[in-house]
Amino acid sequence: MFDLGFSEMLLTGVVALVVLGPERLPKVARAAGLWLGRLQRFVSGVKNELSRQMDAEGLSEVKEDFQAAVREAQEGWRDARHALQNQAEGIDPELPAWERLPPQRTPADFGIGTDDGLHAGETRYDDAVPFHMVTLRRQAMGRRRDLRPRFHPRPQLRVRRQGRLKR
């Protein structure tokens, strides 16, 4: 804030001591400290308010961007709805429902041939590869078995018991 060195503060203190005297100097110093504290609190409040206003401005920009995106999406939906309505108006309502459907496409339309001898809906399996199916129950049992703690017996050394000698 102020660029005061130690020598300037010492000179200010001596001048204040001479001008105010030793009796009034502590009261004036206390009052000056209170005023300085109030000034610092006021400045920090103004800074906080400015930062809140700038944050609110940033949020309002985000809000405007969001509203623009919503407007664009609504226009897209409106255009799609108008296009569907125009197509629907071109359809004769007297036609039966099965004639109003678009033409169906087959795998041959996509270049997939059906010349391998299979009929529609059939599946071909390679007989050379063994077919092994594990049921869900067996899979669950295997997982349960893998999670089970295993018993590992510890090897025990046999020790001969020595009998007590009687005296």
C-alpha positions as CSV (number, residue, x, y, z in Angstrom):
1,M,0.0,0.0,0.0
2,F,2.4,2.7,1.2
3,D,6.1,2.3,0.7
4,L,7.3,3.3,4.1
5,G,10.7,2.2,5.4
6,F,11.7,1.9,9.1
7,S,13.3,5.3,9.0
8,E,10.2,7.0,7.7
9,M,8.0,5.3,10.4
10,L,10.5,6.2,13.1
11,L,10.4,9.9,12.0
12,T,6.6,9.8,11.9
13,G,6.5,8.4,15.4
14,V,8.8,11.1,16.8
15,V,6.8,13.9,15.1
16,A,3.6,12.4,16.5
17,L,5.1,12.2,20.0
18,V,6.2,15.9,19.8
19,V,3.0,17.2,18.4
20,L,0.5,15.1,20.4
21,G,2.5,14.6,23.6
22,P,2.9,11.4,25.6
23,E,-0.6,11.6,27.2
24,R,-2.7,11.7,24.0
25,L,-0.5,9.6,21.7
26,P,-1.8,6.1,22.9
27,K,-5.4,7.2,22.4
28,V,-4.7,8.6,19.0
29,A,-2.7,5.5,18.0
30,R,-5.6,3.2,19.1
31,A,-8.2,5.3,17.2
32,A,-5.9,5.3,14.1
33,G,-5.7,1.5,14.3
34,L,-9.5,1.2,14.5
35,W,-10.0,3.4,11.5
36,L,-7.3,1.5,9.6
37,G,-9.0,-1.8,10.4
38,R,-12.4,-0.5,9.3
39,L,-10.8,0.8,6.0
40,Q,-9.2,-2.7,5.4
41,R,-12.6,-4.4,6.0
42,F,-14.3,-2.0,3.7
43,V,-11.8,-2.6,0.9
44,S,-12.0,-6.4,1.3
45,G,-15.8,-6.2,1.2
46,V,-15.6,-4.2,-2.0
47,K,-13.2,-6.7,-3.5
48,N,-15.5,-9.6,-2.5
49,E,-18.5,-7.9,-4.0
50,L,-16.7,-7.2,-7.3
51,S,-15.5,-10.9,-7.5
52,R,-19.1,-12.0,-6.9
53,Q,-20.4,-9.7,-9.6
54,M,-17.8,-11.0,-12.0
55,D,-18.8,-14.6,-11.2
56,A,-22.4,-13.7,-11.7
57,E,-21.4,-12.2,-15.1
58,G,-19.6,-15.5,-16.0
59,L,-22.6,-17.5,-15.0
60,S,-24.9,-15.3,-17.0
61,E,-22.7,-16.0,-20.1
62,V,-23.0,-19.7,-19.5
63,K,-26.7,-19.4,-19.1
64,E,-27.0,-17.5,-22.4
65,D,-24.9,-20.2,-24.1
66,F,-27.1,-22.9,-22.7
67,Q,-30.3,-21.1,-23.7
68,A,-28.9,-20.7,-27.2
69,A,-28.2,-24.4,-27.4
70,V,-31.7,-25.2,-26.2
71,R,-33.2,-22.9,-28.8
72,E,-31.1,-24.6,-31.6
73,A,-32.3,-28.0,-30.4
74,Q,-35.9,-26.9,-30.3
75,E,-35.6,-25.5,-33.9
76,G,-34.1,-28.9,-35.0
77,W,-37.0,-30.8,-33.4
78,R,-39.5,-28.4,-35.0
79,D,-37.9,-28.8,-38.5
80,A,-37.9,-32.6,-38.1
81,R,-41.6,-32.6,-37.0
82,H,-42.5,-30.4,-40.0
83,A,-40.6,-32.8,-42.3
84,L,-42.5,-35.8,-40.8
85,Q,-45.8,-34.0,-41.2
86,N,-45.0,-33.2,-44.8
87,Q,-44.2,-36.9,-45.5
88,A,-47.4,-38.0,-43.6
89,E,-49.5,-35.7,-45.8
90,G,-48.1,-37.3,-48.9
91,I,-49.4,-40.7,-47.8
92,D,-52.8,-41.8,-49.0
93,P,-54.9,-42.7,-45.9
94,E,-57.0,-45.1,-48.0
95,L,-54.1,-47.5,-48.6
96,P,-53.8,-50.5,-46.3
97,A,-51.1,-50.3,-43.6
98,W,-48.9,-52.9,-45.3
99,E,-48.8,-50.9,-48.5
100,R,-47.8,-47.8,-46.7
101,L,-44.6,-49.4,-45.4
102,P,-41.3,-48.5,-47.1
103,P,-39.8,-51.3,-49.3
104,Q,-38.0,-53.9,-47.2
105,R,-34.4,-54.6,-47.7
106,T,-32.8,-58.0,-47.8
107,P,-29.2,-59.1,-47.1
108,A,-28.7,-59.3,-50.9
109,D,-29.2,-55.6,-51.1
110,F,-26.2,-55.1,-48.9
111,G,-24.0,-57.5,-50.9
112,I,-24.3,-60.5,-48.5
113,G,-24.9,-63.7,-50.5
114,T,-27.0,-66.6,-49.4
115,D,-25.4,-69.1,-51.7
116,D,-23.9,-71.3,-48.9
117,G,-27.0,-73.5,-48.8
118,L,-28.4,-72.2,-45.6
119,H,-32.1,-71.3,-45.4
120,A,-33.4,-68.2,-43.6
121,G,-33.0,-68.4,-39.8
122,E,-30.6,-71.4,-39.8
123,T,-27.2,-71.3,-38.2
124,R,-24.2,-73.2,-39.4
125,Y,-21.7,-74.8,-36.9
126,D,-18.3,-76.0,-37.7
127,D,-18.3,-79.7,-36.8
128,A,-14.5,-79.9,-36.6
129,V,-14.4,-77.6,-33.6
130,P,-15.7,-79.4,-30.5
131,F,-18.7,-77.6,-29.0
132,H,-18.4,-77.2,-25.3
133,M,-21.0,-75.3,-23.4
134,V,-20.6,-74.3,-19.7
135,T,-23.8,-73.5,-18.0
136,L,-24.2,-70.4,-15.9
137,R,-24.7,-72.6,-12.9
138,R,-21.4,-74.3,-13.5
139,Q,-19.6,-71.0,-14.0
140,A,-21.1,-69.7,-10.7
141,M,-20.0,-72.9,-8.9
142,G,-16.5,-72.5,-10.3
143,R,-16.2,-68.9,-9.1
144,R,-17.5,-69.9,-5.7
145,R,-15.0,-72.7,-5.5
146,D,-12.2,-70.4,-6.5
147,L,-13.1,-67.9,-3.8
148,R,-13.2,-70.6,-1.1
149,P,-10.2,-70.6,1.3
150,R,-8.2,-73.7,0.7
151,F,-7.0,-76.0,3.6
152,H,-3.3,-76.6,3.5
153,P,-2.3,-79.0,6.3
154,R,1.0,-78.1,7.9
155,P,3.5,-80.9,8.1
156,Q,4.0,-82.0,11.7
157,L,7.1,-83.5,13.0
158,R,6.6,-86.5,15.2
159,V,8.3,-86.2,18.5
160,R,8.9,-89.2,20.8
161,R,7.6,-88.7,24.2
162,Q,10.1,-89.3,26.9
163,G,8.6,-90.9,29.9
164,R,9.3,-89.5,33.3
165,L,11.6,-91.4,35.4
166,K,10.4,-92.2,38.9
167,R,12.8,-92.0,41.7
